[in-house]
């Protein structure tokens, strides 16, 4: 692209290009050059809007984290409705869309990105997955309070098991609804049964 040509919303154009690359080529295909080429802009455009490539990638991850905030609100609003297994199956399916699976791979793949994200938010664990565990734990706490799962359920461990199991299923391509539902059902079986006693 010639210099001096105004680019409308270049930041978003670059972020959208990164998502396309992640979906097509995975985390290993994501470089500053591939992003600017995909976006159809000069390499300097990326550095005009972001301090460096890891700053750009951190913004991409923060965008996914913002979506988790909205999903947390929706999931917690579903407490007491439908079934616990159904609500969690839907939440995991939404959580692990192809972009999120790729973003998790990116965070795992790039140590410098993970460090940058943890500088801003010192929570432990893998960014995105840690926030997903917190989302599911909050929902499970709500369901405990409503009496739909055992009052003494270890919601943090259950949430971690669900996020880990979900990641294995979705990253491995076994993301059909029945498989996810069966995994959620297996993880929750004890706390649902004990609620009935």
Secondary structure, 3 states (H helix, E strand, C coil): CCCCCCCCCHHHHHHHHHHHHHHHHCHHHCCHHHHHHHHCCCHHHHHHHCCCHHHHHHHHHHHHHHHHHHHHHHHHHCCCCCCHHHHHHHHHHHHCCHHHHHHHHHHHHCHHHHHHHHHHCCCCCCCCHHHHHHHHHHHHHHHHHCCCCCCCCCHHHHHHHHHHHHHHHHHCCCCCHHHHHHHHHHHHHHHHHHHHC
